[in-house]
Amino acid sequence: MGDVVRLRKPHPCGGFEWEVTRLGADIGLRCLECGRRLMLARSTLERRLKAFVSRGEPIDQEKFAAIFREEDAAGR
């Protein structure tokens, strides 16, 4: 998350760069030019990806685990 990627074809607004906002089977992206959000299947993104412009912060495993422990304790 937080990575900025460049896709092969431009968005209709003219932007090539997207920020990764969600990870999973589908990847959430936000256009850095106009702010439009969309979801792409992981396989589709892999085909359309041209380059990584910048990488996001690495996930701290302890913080990540603590979030899930708090959610479990809250009964979510």
HTML snippet that shows the backbone in 3Dmol.js (N, CA, C, O; Angstrom):
<script src="https://3Dmol.org/build/3Dmol-min.js"></script>
<div id="view" style="width:600px;height:400px;position:relative"></div>
<script>
const pdb = `
ATOM      1  N   MET A   1       0.833  -1.172   0.000  1.00  0.00           N
ATOM      2  CA  MET A   1       0.000   0.000   0.000  1.00  0.00           C
ATOM      3  C   MET A   1       0.885   1.245   0.000  1.00  0.00           C
ATOM      4  O   MET A   1       1.985   1.261   0.552  1.00  0.00           O
ATOM      5  N   GLY A   2       0.362   2.276  -0.636  1.00  0.00           N
ATOM      6  CA  GLY A   2       1.121   3.513  -0.708  1.00  0.00           C
ATOM      7  C   GLY A   2       2.068   3.574  -1.886  1.00  0.00           C
ATOM      8  O   GLY A   2       2.662   4.623  -2.135  1.00  0.00           O
ATOM      9  N   ASP A   3       2.232   2.473  -2.629  1.00  0.00           N
ATOM     10  CA  ASP A   3       3.083   2.487  -3.813  1.00  0.00           C
ATOM     11  C   ASP A   3       2.458   3.388  -4.872  1.00  0.00           C
ATOM     12  O   ASP A   3       1.235   3.493  -4.958  1.00  0.00           O
ATOM     13  N   VAL A   4       3.284   4.026  -5.664  1.00  0.00           N
ATOM     14  CA  VAL A   4       2.824   4.782  -6.824  1.00  0.00           C
ATOM     15  C   VAL A   4       3.295   4.007  -8.052  1.00  0.00           C
ATOM     16  O   VAL A   4       4.485   3.737  -8.213  1.00  0.00           O
ATOM     17  N   VAL A   5       2.336   3.654  -8.917  1.00  0.00           N
ATOM     18  CA  VAL A   5       2.655   2.852 -10.101  1.00  0.00           C
ATOM     19  C   VAL A   5       2.305   3.626 -11.365  1.00  0.00           C
ATOM     20  O   VAL A   5       1.433   4.495 -11.361  1.00  0.00           O
ATOM     21  N   ARG A   6       3.000   3.292 -12.440  1.00  0.00           N
ATOM     22  CA  ARG A   6       2.726   3.874 -13.752  1.00  0.00           C
ATOM     23  C   ARG A   6       2.139   2.761 -14.616  1.00  0.00           C
ATOM     24  O   ARG A   6       2.720   1.682 -14.739  1.00  0.00           O
ATOM     25  N   LEU A   7       0.970   3.042 -15.218  1.00  0.00           N
ATOM     26  CA  LEU A   7       0.320   2.072 -16.091  1.00  0.00           C
ATOM     27  C   LEU A   7       0.665   2.368 -17.548  1.00  0.00           C
ATOM     28  O   LEU A   7       1.109   3.467 -17.880  1.00  0.00           O
ATOM     29  N   ARG A   8       0.458   1.383 -18.407  1.00  0.00           N
ATOM     30  CA  ARG A   8       0.841   1.513 -19.813  1.00  0.00           C
ATOM     31  C   ARG A   8       0.015   2.549 -20.575  1.00  0.00           C
ATOM     32  O   ARG A   8       0.561   3.290 -21.391  1.00  0.00           O
ATOM     33  N   LYS A   9      -1.274   2.609 -20.323  1.00  0.00           N
ATOM     34  CA  LYS A   9      -2.143   3.551 -21.027  1.00  0.00           C
ATOM     35  C   LYS A   9      -2.600   4.647 -20.073  1.00  0.00           C
ATOM     36  O   LYS A   9      -2.764   4.394 -18.880  1.00  0.00           O
ATOM     37  N   PRO A  10      -2.809   5.863 -20.578  1.00  0.00           N
ATOM     38  CA  PRO A  10      -3.235   6.943 -19.685  1.00  0.00           C
ATOM     39  C   PRO A  10      -4.708   6.839 -19.315  1.00  0.00           C
ATOM     40  O   PRO A  10      -5.514   6.264 -20.046  1.00  0.00           O
ATOM     41  N   HIS A  11      -5.035   7.407 -18.169  1.00  0.00           N
ATOM     42  CA  HIS A  11      -6.419   7.577 -17.742  1.00  0.00           C
ATOM     43  C   HIS A  11      -7.016   8.655 -18.650  1.00  0.00           C
ATOM     44  O   HIS A  11      -6.260   9.479 -19.166  1.00  0.00           O
ATOM     45  N   PRO A  12      -8.328   8.691 -18.868  1.00  0.00           N
ATOM     46  CA  PRO A  12      -8.913   9.735 -19.724  1.00  0.00           C
ATOM     47  C   PRO A  12      -8.542  11.171 -19.310  1.00  0.00           C
ATOM     48  O   PRO A  12      -8.562  12.073 -20.147  1.00  0.00           O
ATOM     49  N   CYS A  13      -8.209  11.389 -18.042  1.00  0.00           N
ATOM     50  CA  CYS A  13      -7.801  12.724 -17.594  1.00  0.00           C
ATOM     51  C   CYS A  13      -6.382  13.056 -18.033  1.00  0.00           C
ATOM     52  O   CYS A  13      -5.958  14.208 -17.936  1.00  0.00           O
ATOM     53  N   GLY A  14      -5.642  12.058 -18.515  1.00  0.00           N
ATOM     54  CA  GLY A  14      -4.273  12.270 -18.974  1.00  0.00           C
ATOM     55  C   GLY A  14      -3.210  11.762 -18.025  1.00  0.00           C
ATOM     56  O   GLY A  14      -2.027  11.774 -18.369  1.00  0.00           O
ATOM     57  N   GLY A  15      -3.602  11.307 -16.820  1.00  0.00           N
ATOM     58  CA  GLY A  15      -2.629  10.836 -15.837  1.00  0.00           C
ATOM     59  C   GLY A  15      -2.201   9.397 -16.073  1.00  0.00           C
ATOM     60  O   GLY A  15      -3.018   8.550 -16.437  1.00  0.00           O
ATOM     61  N   PHE A  16      -0.927   9.126 -15.866  1.00  0.00           N
ATOM     62  CA  PHE A  16      -0.385   7.773 -15.985  1.00  0.00           C
ATOM     63  C   PHE A  16      -0.138   7.146 -14.621  1.00  0.00           C
ATOM     64  O   PHE A  16      -0.034   5.923 -14.518  1.00  0.00           O
ATOM     65  N   GLU A  17      -0.040   7.968 -13.559  1.00  0.00           N
ATOM     66  CA  GLU A  17       0.397   7.473 -12.261  1.00  0.00           C
ATOM     67  C   GLU A  17      -0.775   7.284 -11.307  1.00  0.00           C
ATOM     68  O   GLU A  17      -1.695   8.100 -11.249  1.00  0.00           O
ATOM     69  N   TRP A  18      -0.713   6.176 -10.555  1.00  0.00           N
ATOM     70  CA  TRP A  18      -1.775   5.771  -9.642  1.00  0.00           C
ATOM     71  C   TRP A  18      -1.167   5.381  -8.304  1.00  0.00           C
ATOM     72  O   TRP A  18      -0.068   4.828  -8.255  1.00  0.00           O
ATOM     73  N   GLU A  19      -1.884   5.669  -7.212  1.00  0.00           N
ATOM     74  CA  GLU A  19      -1.472   5.255  -5.880  1.00  0.00           C
ATOM     75  C   GLU A  19      -2.262   4.011  -5.493  1.00  0.00           C
ATOM     76  O   GLU A  19      -3.475   3.959  -5.696  1.00  0.00           O
ATOM     77  N   VAL A  20      -1.589   3.017  -4.941  1.00  0.00           N
ATOM     78  CA  VAL A  20      -2.247   1.793  -4.477  1.00  0.00           C
ATOM     79  C   VAL A  20      -2.877   2.094  -3.121  1.00  0.00           C
ATOM     80  O   VAL A  20      -2.186   2.482  -2.179  1.00  0.00           O
ATOM     81  N   THR A  21      -4.216   1.909  -3.028  1.00  0.00           N
ATOM     82  CA  THR A  21      -4.928   2.231  -1.794  1.00  0.00           C
ATOM     83  C   THR A  21      -5.483   1.004  -1.085  1.00  0.00           C
ATOM     84  O   THR A  21      -5.878   1.094   0.077  1.00  0.00           O
ATOM     85  N   ARG A  22      -5.521  -0.141  -1.761  1.00  0.00           N
ATOM     86  CA  ARG A  22      -6.091  -1.354  -1.166  1.00  0.00           C
ATOM     87  C   ARG A  22      -5.429  -2.563  -1.804  1.00  0.00           C
ATOM     88  O   ARG A  22      -5.174  -2.576  -3.008  1.00  0.00           O
ATOM     89  N   LEU A  23      -5.153  -3.577  -0.996  1.00  0.00           N
ATOM     90  CA  LEU A  23      -4.575  -4.820  -1.494  1.00  0.00           C
ATOM     91  C   LEU A  23      -5.503  -5.979  -1.187  1.00  0.00           C
ATOM     92  O   LEU A  23      -6.214  -5.961  -0.183  1.00  0.00           O
ATOM     93  N   GLY A  24      -5.498  -6.963  -2.027  1.00  0.00           N
ATOM     94  CA  GLY A  24      -6.339  -8.143  -1.871  1.00  0.00           C
ATOM     95  C   GLY A  24      -6.449  -8.816  -3.223  1.00  0.00           C
ATOM     96  O   GLY A  24      -5.560  -8.667  -4.061  1.00  0.00           O
ATOM     97  N   ALA A  25      -7.529  -9.559  -3.450  1.00  0.00           N
ATOM     98  CA  ALA A  25      -7.757 -10.157  -4.764  1.00  0.00           C
ATOM     99  C   ALA A  25      -7.914  -9.054  -5.804  1.00  0.00           C
ATOM    100  O   ALA A  25      -7.463  -9.187  -6.942  1.00  0.00           O
ATOM    101  N   ASP A  26      -8.566  -7.952  -5.393  1.00  0.00           N
ATOM    102  CA  ASP A  26      -8.666  -6.762  -6.227  1.00  0.00           C
ATOM    103  C   ASP A  26      -7.763  -5.695  -5.621  1.00  0.00           C
ATOM    104  O   ASP A  26      -7.614  -5.603  -4.403  1.00  0.00           O
ATOM    105  N   ILE A  27      -7.170  -4.896  -6.491  1.00  0.00           N
ATOM    106  CA  ILE A  27      -6.273  -3.839  -6.049  1.00  0.00           C
ATOM    107  C   ILE A  27      -6.985  -2.498  -6.214  1.00  0.00           C
ATOM    108  O   ILE A  27      -7.503  -2.195  -7.289  1.00  0.00           O
ATOM    109  N   GLY A  28      -7.008  -1.703  -5.158  1.00  0.00           N
ATOM    110  CA  GLY A  28      -7.601  -0.373  -5.214  1.00  0.00           C
ATOM    111  C   GLY A  28      -6.567   0.631  -5.669  1.00  0.00           C
ATOM    112  O   GLY A  28      -5.444   0.642  -5.164  1.00  0.00           O
ATOM    113  N   LEU A  29      -6.938   1.489  -6.634  1.00  0.00           N
ATOM    114  CA  LEU A  29      -6.037   2.502  -7.171  1.00  0.00           C
ATOM    115  C   LEU A  29      -6.721   3.860  -7.128  1.00  0.00           C
ATOM    116  O   LEU A  29      -7.944   3.954  -7.225  1.00  0.00           O
ATOM    117  N   ARG A  30      -5.909   4.923  -6.979  1.00  0.00           N
ATOM    118  CA  ARG A  30      -6.409   6.294  -7.032  1.00  0.00           C
ATOM    119  C   ARG A  30      -5.531   7.064  -8.003  1.00  0.00           C
ATOM    120  O   ARG A  30      -4.310   7.103  -7.849  1.00  0.00           O
ATOM    121  N   CYS A  31      -6.160   7.684  -9.014  1.00  0.00           N
ATOM    122  CA  CYS A  31      -5.446   8.481 -10.005  1.00  0.00           C
ATOM    123  C   CYS A  31      -4.843   9.697  -9.313  1.00  0.00           C
ATOM    124  O   CYS A  31      -5.539  10.408  -8.588  1.00  0.00           O
ATOM    125  N   LEU A  32      -3.566   9.937  -9.528  1.00  0.00           N
ATOM    126  CA  LEU A  32      -2.914  11.077  -8.898  1.00  0.00           C
ATOM    127  C   LEU A  32      -3.219  12.383  -9.627  1.00  0.00           C
ATOM    128  O   LEU A  32      -2.959  13.458  -9.086  1.00  0.00           O
ATOM    129  N   GLU A  33      -3.759  12.315 -10.831  1.00  0.00           N
ATOM    130  CA  GLU A  33      -4.098  13.514 -11.594  1.00  0.00           C
ATOM    131  C   GLU A  33      -5.474  14.056 -11.183  1.00  0.00           C
ATOM    132  O   GLU A  33      -5.602  15.240 -10.870  1.00  0.00           O
ATOM    133  N   CYS A  34      -6.502  13.197 -11.181  1.00  0.00           N
ATOM    134  CA  CYS A  34      -7.871  13.664 -10.941  1.00  0.00           C
ATOM    135  C   CYS A  34      -8.499  13.121  -9.657  1.00  0.00           C
ATOM    136  O   CYS A  34      -9.548  13.611  -9.240  1.00  0.00           O
ATOM    137  N   GLY A  35      -7.878  12.115  -9.018  1.00  0.00           N
ATOM    138  CA  GLY A  35      -8.398  11.570  -7.765  1.00  0.00           C
ATOM    139  C   GLY A  35      -9.405  10.447  -7.926  1.00  0.00           C
ATOM    140  O   GLY A  35      -9.902   9.926  -6.928  1.00  0.00           O
ATOM    141  N   ARG A  36      -9.722  10.060  -9.154  1.00  0.00           N
ATOM    142  CA  ARG A  36     -10.687   8.983  -9.401  1.00  0.00           C
ATOM    143  C   ARG A  36     -10.167   7.682  -8.799  1.00  0.00           C
ATOM    144  O   ARG A  36      -8.978   7.377  -8.878  1.00  0.00           O
ATOM    145  N   ARG A  37     -11.085   6.919  -8.193  1.00  0.00           N
ATOM    146  CA  ARG A  37     -10.722   5.627  -7.594  1.00  0.00           C
ATOM    147  C   ARG A  37     -11.310   4.495  -8.416  1.00  0.00           C
ATOM    148  O   ARG A  37     -12.396   4.624  -8.981  1.00  0.00           O
ATOM    149  N   LEU A  38     -10.584   3.382  -8.478  1.00  0.00           N
ATOM    150  CA  LEU A  38     -11.098   2.202  -9.155  1.00  0.00           C
ATOM    151  C   LEU A  38     -10.482   0.956  -8.565  1.00  0.00           C
ATOM    152  O   LEU A  38      -9.479   1.009  -7.853  1.00  0.00           O
ATOM    153  N   MET A  39     -11.104  -0.170  -8.875  1.00  0.00           N
ATOM    154  CA  MET A  39     -10.617  -1.471  -8.425  1.00  0.00           C
ATOM    155  C   MET A  39     -10.262  -2.279  -9.668  1.00  0.00           C
ATOM    156  O   MET A  39     -11.030  -2.324 -10.629  1.00  0.00           O
ATOM    157  N   LEU A  40      -9.097  -2.915  -9.644  1.00  0.00           N
ATOM    158  CA  LEU A  40      -8.673  -3.785 -10.735  1.00  0.00           C
ATOM    159  C   LEU A  40      -8.338  -5.148 -10.164  1.00  0.00           C
ATOM    160  O   LEU A  40      -7.806  -5.261  -9.060  1.00  0.00           O
ATOM    161  N   ALA A  41      -8.655  -6.181 -10.928  1.00  0.00           N
ATOM    162  CA  ALA A  41      -8.233  -7.526 -10.531  1.00  0.00           C
ATOM    163  C   ALA A  41      -6.708  -7.557 -10.540  1.00  0.00           C
ATOM    164  O   ALA A  41      -6.070  -6.909 -11.371  1.00  0.00           O
ATOM    165  N   ARG A  42      -6.141  -8.299  -9.628  1.00  0.00           N
ATOM    166  CA  ARG A  42      -4.674  -8.381  -9.520  1.00  0.00           C
ATOM    167  C   ARG A  42      -4.038  -8.779 -10.853  1.00  0.00           C
ATOM    168  O   ARG A  42      -3.024  -8.206 -11.251  1.00  0.00           O
ATOM    169  N   SER A  43      -4.624  -9.752 -11.539  1.00  0.00           N
ATOM    170  CA  SER A  43      -4.061 -10.212 -12.817  1.00  0.00           C
ATOM    171  C   SER A  43      -4.102  -9.106 -13.876  1.00  0.00           C
ATOM    172  O   SER A  43      -3.179  -8.984 -14.682  1.00  0.00           O
ATOM    173  N   THR A  44      -5.168  -8.305 -13.876  1.00  0.00           N
ATOM    174  CA  THR A  44      -5.278  -7.201 -14.831  1.00  0.00           C
ATOM    175  C   THR A  44      -4.217  -6.146 -14.543  1.00  0.00           C
ATOM    176  O   THR A  44      -3.583  -5.636 -15.466  1.00  0.00           O
ATOM    177  N   LEU A  45      -4.018  -5.815 -13.268  1.00  0.00           N
ATOM    178  CA  LEU A  45      -3.007  -4.826 -12.904  1.00  0.00           C
ATOM    179  C   LEU A  45      -1.615  -5.316 -13.314  1.00  0.00           C
ATOM    180  O   LEU A  45      -0.807  -4.529 -13.806  1.00  0.00           O
ATOM    181  N   GLU A  46      -1.329  -6.593 -13.118  1.00  0.00           N
ATOM    182  CA  GLU A  46      -0.013  -7.120 -13.485  1.00  0.00           C
ATOM    183  C   GLU A  46       0.249  -6.955 -14.972  1.00  0.00           C
ATOM    184  O   GLU A  46       1.382  -6.687 -15.371  1.00  0.00           O
ATOM    185  N   ARG A  47      -0.787  -7.112 -15.807  1.00  0.00           N
ATOM    186  CA  ARG A  47      -0.620  -6.933 -17.259  1.00  0.00           C
ATOM    187  C   ARG A  47      -0.443  -5.469 -17.632  1.00  0.00           C
ATOM    188  O   ARG A  47       0.334  -5.151 -18.532  1.00  0.00           O
ATOM    189  N   ARG A  48      -1.164  -4.563 -16.941  1.00  0.00           N
ATOM    190  CA  ARG A  48      -1.150  -3.143 -17.289  1.00  0.00           C
ATOM    191  C   ARG A  48      -0.007  -2.360 -16.664  1.00  0.00           C
ATOM    192  O   ARG A  48       0.268  -1.235 -17.081  1.00  0.00           O
ATOM    193  N   LEU A  49       0.664  -2.932 -15.673  1.00  0.00           N
ATOM    194  CA  LEU A  49       1.724  -2.236 -14.942  1.00  0.00           C
ATOM    195  C   LEU A  49       2.950  -2.028 -15.824  1.00  0.00           C
ATOM    196  O   LEU A  49       3.436  -2.960 -16.466  1.00  0.00           O
ATOM    197  N   LYS A  50       3.439  -0.794 -15.843  1.00  0.00           N
ATOM    198  CA  LYS A  50       4.650  -0.491 -16.599  1.00  0.00           C
ATOM    199  C   LYS A  50       5.848  -0.376 -15.661  1.00  0.00           C
ATOM    200  O   LYS A  50       6.910  -0.935 -15.933  1.00  0.00           O
ATOM    201  N   ALA A  51       5.673   0.364 -14.538  1.00  0.00           N
ATOM    202  CA  ALA A  51       6.797   0.572 -13.617  1.00  0.00           C
ATOM    203  C   ALA A  51       6.280   1.022 -12.250  1.00  0.00           C
ATOM    204  O   ALA A  51       5.160   1.516 -12.118  1.00  0.00           O
ATOM    205  N   PHE A  52       7.134   0.835 -11.236  1.00  0.00           N
ATOM    206  CA  PHE A  52       6.889   1.389  -9.915  1.00  0.00           C
ATOM    207  C   PHE A  52       7.594   2.746  -9.866  1.00  0.00           C
ATOM    208  O   PHE A  52       8.807   2.823 -10.065  1.00  0.00           O
ATOM    209  N   VAL A  53       6.839   3.812  -9.603  1.00  0.00           N
ATOM    210  CA  VAL A  53       7.417   5.149  -9.516  1.00  0.00           C
ATOM    211  C   VAL A  53       8.058   5.327  -8.147  1.00  0.00           C
ATOM    212  O   VAL A  53       9.187   5.808  -8.041  1.00  0.00           O
ATOM    213  N   SER A  54       7.332   4.938  -7.096  1.00  0.00           N
ATOM    214  CA  SER A  54       7.884   4.976  -5.744  1.00  0.00           C
ATOM    215  C   SER A  54       7.206   3.888  -4.924  1.00  0.00           C
ATOM    216  O   SER A  54       6.093   3.455  -5.221  1.00  0.00           O
ATOM    217  N   ARG A  55       7.900   3.470  -3.901  1.00  0.00           N
ATOM    218  CA  ARG A  55       7.379   2.425  -3.035  1.00  0.00           C
ATOM    219  C   ARG A  55       6.866   3.046  -1.743  1.00  0.00           C
ATOM    220  O   ARG A  55       7.434   4.011  -1.232  1.00  0.00           O
ATOM    221  N   GLY A  56       5.767   2.467  -1.220  1.00  0.00           N
ATOM    222  CA  GLY A  56       5.203   2.924   0.045  1.00  0.00           C
ATOM    223  C   GLY A  56       6.047   2.455   1.205  1.00  0.00           C
ATOM    224  O   GLY A  56       7.029   1.733   1.029  1.00  0.00           O
ATOM    225  N   GLU A  57       5.651   2.874   2.397  1.00  0.00           N
ATOM    226  CA  GLU A  57       6.333   2.441   3.607  1.00  0.00           C
ATOM    227  C   GLU A  57       6.123   0.954   3.820  1.00  0.00           C
ATOM    228  O   GLU A  57       5.010   0.464   3.626  1.00  0.00           O
ATOM    229  N   PRO A  58       7.158   0.219   4.215  1.00  0.00           N
ATOM    230  CA  PRO A  58       6.948  -1.197   4.523  1.00  0.00           C
ATOM    231  C   PRO A  58       6.023  -1.349   5.726  1.00  0.00           C
ATOM    232  O   PRO A  58       6.015  -0.511   6.627  1.00  0.00           O
ATOM    233  N   ILE A  59       5.256  -2.415   5.729  1.00  0.00           N
ATOM    234  CA  ILE A  59       4.308  -2.666   6.815  1.00  0.00           C
ATOM    235  C   ILE A  59       5.064  -3.207   8.016  1.00  0.00           C
ATOM    236  O   ILE A  59       5.811  -4.180   7.901  1.00  0.00           O
ATOM    237  N   ASP A  60       4.870  -2.572   9.178  1.00  0.00           N
ATOM    238  CA  ASP A  60       5.462  -3.039  10.420  1.00  0.00           C
ATOM    239  C   ASP A  60       4.613  -4.208  10.908  1.00  0.00           C
ATOM    240  O   ASP A  60       3.446  -4.021  11.254  1.00  0.00           O
ATOM    241  N   GLN A  61       5.178  -5.398  10.940  1.00  0.00           N
ATOM    242  CA  GLN A  61       4.437  -6.612  11.274  1.00  0.00           C
ATOM    243  C   GLN A  61       3.820  -6.558  12.670  1.00  0.00           C
ATOM    244  O   GLN A  61       2.729  -7.089  12.879  1.00  0.00           O
ATOM    245  N   GLU A  62       4.498  -5.928  13.626  1.00  0.00           N
ATOM    246  CA  GLU A  62       3.955  -5.845  14.990  1.00  0.00           C
ATOM    247  C   GLU A  62       2.703  -4.973  15.030  1.00  0.00           C
ATOM    248  O   GLU A  62       1.722  -5.333  15.680  1.00  0.00           O
ATOM    249  N   LYS A  63       2.727  -3.822  14.338  1.00  0.00           N
ATOM    250  CA  LYS A  63       1.557  -2.947  14.293  1.00  0.00           C
ATOM    251  C   LYS A  63       0.407  -3.643  13.570  1.00  0.00           C
ATOM    252  O   LYS A  63      -0.748  -3.549  13.986  1.00  0.00           O
ATOM    253  N   PHE A  64       0.731  -4.336  12.495  1.00  0.00           N
ATOM    254  CA  PHE A  64      -0.268  -5.050  11.712  1.00  0.00           C
ATOM    255  C   PHE A  64      -0.969  -6.101  12.569  1.00  0.00           C
ATOM    256  O   PHE A  64      -2.196  -6.203  12.545  1.00  0.00           O
ATOM    257  N   ALA A  65      -0.198  -6.879  13.324  1.00  0.00           N
ATOM    258  CA  ALA A  65      -0.753  -7.913  14.191  1.00  0.00           C
ATOM    259  C   ALA A  65      -1.582  -7.279  15.319  1.00  0.00           C
ATOM    260  O   ALA A  65      -2.616  -7.823  15.706  1.00  0.00           O
ATOM    261  N   ALA A  66      -1.133  -6.139  15.842  1.00  0.00           N
ATOM    262  CA  ALA A  66      -1.855  -5.473  16.928  1.00  0.00           C
ATOM    263  C   ALA A  66      -3.227  -5.002  16.464  1.00  0.00           C
ATOM    264  O   ALA A  66      -4.189  -5.059  17.230  1.00  0.00           O
ATOM    265  N   ILE A  67      -3.331  -4.541  15.231  1.00  0.00           N
ATOM    266  CA  ILE A  67      -4.621  -4.099  14.688  1.00  0.00           C
ATOM    267  C   ILE A  67      -5.604  -5.255  14.679  1.00  0.00           C
ATOM    268  O   ILE A  67      -6.759  -5.088  15.069  1.00  0.00           O
ATOM    269  N   PHE A  68      -5.158  -6.430  14.236  1.00  0.00           N
ATOM    270  CA  PHE A  68      -6.047  -7.585  14.179  1.00  0.00           C
ATOM    271  C   PHE A  68      -6.411  -8.086  15.575  1.00  0.00           C
ATOM    272  O   PHE A  68      -7.530  -8.553  15.788  1.00  0.00           O
ATOM    273  N   ARG A  69      -5.487  -7.997  16.524  1.00  0.00           N
ATOM    274  CA  ARG A  69      -5.806  -8.393  17.898  1.00  0.00           C
ATOM    275  C   ARG A  69      -6.867  -7.479  18.478  1.00  0.00           C
ATOM    276  O   ARG A  69      -7.774  -7.946  19.168  1.00  0.00           O
ATOM    277  N   GLU A  70      -6.768  -6.166  18.205  1.00  0.00           N
ATOM    278  CA  GLU A  70      -7.766  -5.212  18.710  1.00  0.00           C
ATOM    279  C   GLU A  70      -9.132  -5.479  18.085  1.00  0.00           C
ATOM    280  O   GLU A  70     -10.149  -5.405  18.775  1.00  0.00           O
ATOM    281  N   GLU A  71      -9.170  -5.788  16.789  1.00  0.00           N
ATOM    282  CA  GLU A  71     -10.441  -6.074  16.119  1.00  0.00           C
ATOM    283  C   GLU A  71     -11.081  -7.340  16.674  1.00  0.00           C
ATOM    284  O   GLU A  71     -12.298  -7.394  16.855  1.00  0.00           O
ATOM    285  N   ASP A  72     -10.258  -8.369  16.947  1.00  0.00           N
ATOM    286  CA  ASP A  72     -10.779  -9.606  17.509  1.00  0.00           C
ATOM    287  C   ASP A  72     -11.338  -9.372  18.912  1.00  0.00           C
ATOM    288  O   ASP A  72     -12.368  -9.938  19.278  1.00  0.00           O
ATOM    289  N   ALA A  73     -10.661  -8.543  19.685  1.00  0.00           N
ATOM    290  CA  ALA A  73     -11.116  -8.249  21.044  1.00  0.00           C
ATOM    291  C   ALA A  73     -12.429  -7.452  21.014  1.00  0.00           C
ATOM    292  O   ALA A  73     -13.250  -7.577  21.922  1.00  0.00           O
ATOM    293  N   ALA A  74     -12.622  -6.647  19.986  1.00  0.00           N
ATOM    294  CA  ALA A  74     -13.841  -5.841  19.873  1.00  0.00           C
ATOM    295  C   ALA A  74     -14.984  -6.653  19.296  1.00  0.00           C
ATOM    296  O   ALA A  74     -16.122  -6.187  19.263  1.00  0.00           O
ATOM    297  N   GLY A  75     -14.694  -7.866  18.841  1.00  0.00           N
ATOM    298  CA  GLY A  75     -15.741  -8.735  18.320  1.00  0.00           C
ATOM    299  C   GLY A  75     -16.119  -8.489  16.876  1.00  0.00           C
ATOM    300  O   GLY A  75     -17.236  -8.794  16.457  1.00  0.00           O
ATOM    301  N   ARG A  76     -15.192  -7.939  16.118  1.00  0.00           N
ATOM    302  CA  ARG A  76     -15.474  -7.657  14.701  1.00  0.00           C
ATOM    303  C   ARG A  76     -15.217  -8.842  13.845  1.00  0.00           C
ATOM    304  O   ARG A  76     -15.403  -8.777  12.630  1.00  0.00           O
TER     305      ARG A  76
END
`;
const viewer = $3Dmol.createViewer("view");
viewer.addModel(pdb, "pdb");
viewer.setStyle({}, {cartoon: {color: "spectrum"}});
viewer.zoomTo();
viewer.render();
</script>
